[in-house]
Amino acid sequence: MAFTLPALPYATTALEPHIDAKTMEIHHGKHHNAYVTNLNAAIAGKPEENLSIEEICKNISKYPMAVRNNGGGHYNHSLFWAVMGPNAGGAPTGALADAINAAFGNFDEFKAKFANAGAT
């Protein structure tokens, strides 16, 4: 099976003003597409050509660098587009919220400590 570049689940302008359309077009249409193209070239004529990206990623360390880098890049970017969206985000709910509240007191405190850890 040849891998294909998944369509964005929203317009390239949907994340403005946080991410502009040009950045989305380049990152999706060129950067992510390069991972797909290079992955397909790396698996052409090999047994992994018949595997899903999830099956490849389950055993990613056994594959050559071209499959690891491009397979991982394709999978991660596919996830990246799916977890972002217009009017998305906000405080977590359920078990994740409970864990954050138990560890940090509340979501705002978690964000502050996370930002500080990243900055320092």
Secondary structure as GFF3:
##gff-version 3
##sequence-region A 1 120
A	DSSP	alpha_helix	21	26	.	.	.	ID=ss1
A	DSSP	pi_helix	27	32	.	.	.	ID=ss2
A	DSSP	alpha_helix	33	43	.	.	.	ID=ss3
A	DSSP	three_ten_helix	47	50	.	.	.	ID=ss4
A	DSSP	alpha_helix	53	58	.	.	.	ID=ss5
A	DSSP	three_ten_helix	60	62	.	.	.	ID=ss6
A	DSSP	alpha_helix	65	83	.	.	.	ID=ss7
A	DSSP	alpha_helix	94	104	.	.	.	ID=ss8
A	DSSP	alpha_helix	107	119	.	.	.	ID=ss9
###
